[in-house]
Amino acid sequence: MDDAQAVAGAQPLGRRERNKLRVKSRLYDSALQLFTEKGYEQTSVDEIAEAADVARGTFFNHFQRKEDLIAAWGESRREYLRRGLAATDVEEGTSLQSRLELCMGLLARINTEERAVTRAMLTAWVKAGRPLYEEPYAGELFAGAVETAQRRGEIAPTVDPLRVGNLLRDAYLGTLYRWTQLPEGEFHLDAELRAITDIVLTGIAGAGAADAGRDSRD
């Protein structure tokens, strides 16, 4: 199965549909490369079409506007996360911390694999105002893990799963912003996200008490 068919699902595609998906993929890849090299705002639709070796009108057959490429980028990352979680055999008894660390690890991996693209697209995503009206997918994902832990009695029923999920999402995005702005190697994204997850689950007071206990034993 080629990439075009994988995107559309398991049903075999006709030649016309395959060609359309390949052109769309070429436009998308060309756009991300130009956004990374020049910046989102400095890249025109004409330049994207030229890089993809198609007519300008062909771009609008696949994307209504340039901003739609930001949405496509976000969806590709959500699909990466969904596939990564589906490919991992998480047992029912897996702890909440392990589940959340798995999610954070996948998020760290996709950002690390395309650091330059992430920097360019994250800037475009914020400038386009998308954080204000997009569904908080990561927050809902984290909240789902908390709900599973509540059903097992691992987390008190008084805890609001969505509030915890949004807190973790905000912590993830804030860390991601810092990571993209600092020199490469300044800190490891995966380790930082795991540390933040641990603090959120332990609680600031609990983390401080644990650190104090370790210090007294040293």
N, C-alpha and C positions, 0 to 999 in steps of 0.2 A: 504493500500500500504506500503510495507516495504522499508527500506532505499535503497536497491539495485535497486528496481523498480523506486524509486523516482529519482535516479541518471540517469537512462537510459531514463526516460520519462514515459508517461502515458500508453504506450502499455505494455500489460502483457508480462513477460519474461518466457522463458522456464526454466526448472530445471537447465540445464547446464549453462545457462547465469547467473542465480541467484547465483549459486555456485561460478562461476568465479568472480563475483562482490563482493561476501562475502570474498573470499580469498584475493582479492586486497585490500578491506577495512581493513582486518585483518593485512595485511602487512603494510599498511599505518599507522594504529594506533600503531602497534608495533614499527615501525620506529620512530614515533614522541615521543613515550615514552622513547625510548633509547636515542634519540638525546637530550631530555630534561635532562635525568639522567647523560649521559656520555659526551655529545657533539657530534656534527655532524661528525667531522673529526675522532673522536675516536671510532666511531661505524662502524662495518663492515657489509657487505651484509650477511655474514654467521650468524652473531648475530641477524640480523633482521629476517632472515628466521627461525632460531631456536626459537625466541620469538613468531613468528606467527605459529609455529608448521608445517612448510612446508619444502620441500626440497629446497636446494639452487637454483636449476634450475627453480623452480617454481617462484622465485622472478623475474627472467628475462623473464618469460612469461607475466609479467604485467608491469615491469619497465625495460627499456633498461640499465639504470645505476642508481646509488644511487642518483645522482643529480636530476633525474626526480622527486624524492619525494619533492624537493623544489618547483618545478613547480606545483605539485599537491597541495601542501600547499597553494601556491598563488592563484590557481584557486578556492580552497574551500573557501577562504576568499572573493574572488570576487563574488562567488555564494551567500554567506551569505549576502553580501551587496546588490546584485540584489534582492534577496528575501525580504530583509528588506524594501527596497524602494518600491517594488511592493505591499507589505502588508500594506503600509501606504497610506492612502487616501489623497494625497496632492492635494489641490484645485488649479485651474489654477491661481488664484489671490494671491497665497502664495508668500510672499516676498522672495527676493533672500537670505537674511540673514537667514530666517527660513528654506529654502531649504538646505542651506549649513550647518546649525547647525544640521539638521536631518542627513545629511551624516556623519558629524564629530561625532555625537552621536552614530551612528551605528558602526563606526570604533573604537571608544573608547570602546564600549561594547564588541566587539569580542576580542580585545586585553586584556581587563580587565578580561574577563572570562577565558582566557588561558595565563595568564601572563608568566609563566615559559616556556611554549611552544613558545610563541612569542619571548622571549629572545633568546632561542636556535636557532629558525628557522630564525630570523632576522639576527643573526650573520652568519649563513650558507648562507643566501641569499646574503649578502654583499660579503662574501669571495668568493663565486662562481661567482661574477661579474655580477649577474643578473640585478642590477639596470642600468647597462650600455646598455643592449640590450632588456630588456622587454618593452612591450608597457606600457606607463604611464596611466594605466586604471583610477586611481583616478583623475589624472589631467584632463583627457577627461570627466570624470563624473562632476567634478566641472565646467569645461568649458561649458558643456551642460546647467547647471543651469544658468550660466551667459548669455548664448545666449537666454534662455527663458526670462530672465529679460530684455534683450535688446528689444525683440519683444514687450514687454509690455510697453516699454518706461521708465523702472526703471533705466536703465544704459545707459550712453551715447553710441551712435553707434561707436564712435572713440576708445572705449576700446577693446583691443584684448582679446577675451574670453579664448583662449588657453594659453595666457601668464598669465592671472589671475589664470587659472586652475592649471598650473604648479607651480606657486608661492604658492598656497594653498597646493598642493601635497608636495612640498619641505618643507613647514612649518610643515605639518603633519608628514612626515618621520623624520625630525630633532627632533621634540617633542617626537616622539615614541622612537628614539634612546636614548634620555636623560632619558625618563621614565623607560626604561628597565634597565638602568645602576644604577639608584638611588635606595636607600632602599624603600621598599614598604611603601606607605603612605606619601612619601616625598611631592608629589603633586598629585592631582586628574587629570587623563588624560582627562576626559570629560570636566572639567572646563577649563583646559589649552587650549584645542583645540577650545573651544567656544570663549575664550578670544582672541586667535590668529585670528580667523575668524573675530571677531569684529574689530580688529586693521587693518586687511587687507582691510575690506570694508570701514572703516572710514577714513583710511589714517593716517600716523604718525602725520602730522601737525594738521589734524582735531581732532585726539584723544588727542593731547597735548592741543589744544585750549579748548576742552570740559572739560578736567581734570582741567585746569586752571580756567575755569568758575565755576566748582563745588567747587574748593578750595576757591575762592573769596566769594562764598555764604555761606561757612561753618563758 
